[in-house]
């Protein structure tokens, strides 16, 4: 039986995919980046410069302990940042003209994208608060006022520091898995179709449940690439972020079946 969304429409159909689909989506993402490099490089550069500015501000404010969790938290908000790249790929796919104005107007017109953005921002705030709580409970307030060098020494060479890393990474992995499941398909879906954000998130969870191993591979690729490309002062994000963004669109296309044309609507 076909289920219905909150709007009364049939729920999107989720398809099974494999490892090959993930790798091919990554290849198509690289192709889209090469076809429209100005858009990808611009968005990648903005994100890299923003990350560098935040890192410098953390050092200035004496909060070096937030550097790693903020870097890890970047993967949490990446789907929202990638929405503009999804629109670039959508336009390339449909042979529509590319322009910053057109891309921005389309993304801005999708109110459900904003709701999804609020959700990711909320998870990021929760992530940052739990990091601060773990710091205070496990390492104490002394570590929070230490320099970057002293803080790294405490974290990497003491039992308390290693405990903090272990618990923090476990909590982060749980939050990241939840958000990945909710957002991996939902962001491109609400951009592509007229669906509510609740239906989009449910569809995303269904997609992850039906394709656990391929989606786990995709999540590992995202985390690994973002981590490596963030190390040299976020400079690698200039290229890797747009490629991942375009690839996410093509993975969505493989996971969610194309929308059936309705009566009176051109196929």
WOUR-V834612 format. One record per backbone hydrogen bond with DSSP energy under -0.5 kcal/mol. CO is the residue of the C=O (numbers start at 1). NH is the residue of the N-H. Records with the same first field share a line. If there is no record, write none. Layout:
# WOUR-V834612
CO: NH  NH
This chain:
# WOUR-V834612
3: 11
5: 8
9: 5
13: 257
18: 22
19: 23
20: 24
21: 25
22: 26
23: 27
24: 28
25: 29
26: 30
27: 31
28: 32
29: 33
30: 34
31: 35
32: 36
34: 37
36: 39  40
37: 41
38: 42
39: 43
40: 44
41: 45
42: 46
43: 47
44: 48
45: 49
46: 50
47: 51
48: 52
49: 53
50: 54
51: 55
52: 56
53: 57
54: 58
55: 59
56: 60
57: 61
58: 63
59: 62
63: 66
64: 67
65: 69
66: 70
67: 71
68: 72
69: 73
70: 74
71: 74
72: 75
73: 76  77
74: 78
77: 80  81
78: 82
80: 83
81: 84
82: 86
83: 87
84: 88
85: 89
86: 90
87: 91
88: 92
89: 93
90: 94
91: 96
92: 95
99: 103
100: 104
101: 105
102: 106
103: 107
104: 108
105: 109
106: 110
107: 110
109: 111
110: 113  114
111: 115
112: 116
113: 117
114: 118
115: 119
116: 120
117: 121
118: 122
119: 123
120: 124
121: 125
122: 126
123: 127
124: 128
125: 129
126: 130
127: 131
128: 132
129: 133
130: 134
131: 135
132: 136
133: 137
134: 138  139
135: 139  140
140: 143  144
141: 145
142: 145
143: 146
147: 151
148: 152
149: 153
150: 154
151: 155
152: 156
153: 157
154: 158  161
158: 162
159: 163
160: 164
161: 165
162: 166
163: 167
164: 168
165: 169
166: 170
167: 171
168: 172
169: 173
170: 174
171: 175
172: 176
173: 177
174: 178
175: 179
176: 180
177: 181
178: 182
179: 183
180: 184
183: 187
185: 189
186: 190
187: 191
188: 192
189: 193
193: 195
196: 200
197: 201
198: 202
199: 203
200: 204
201: 205
202: 206
203: 207
204: 208
205: 209
206: 210
207: 211
209: 212
211: 215
212: 216
213: 217
214: 218
215: 219
216: 220
217: 221
218: 222
219: 223
220: 224
221: 225
222: 226
223: 227
224: 228
225: 229
226: 230
227: 231
228: 231  232
229: 236  237
230: 234
231: 233
232: 235
234: 237
235: 238
236: 239  240
237: 241  242
239: 243
240: 244
241: 245
242: 246
243: 247
244: 248
245: 249
246: 250
247: 251
248: 252
249: 253
250: 254
251: 255
252: 256
255: 15  257
262: 265
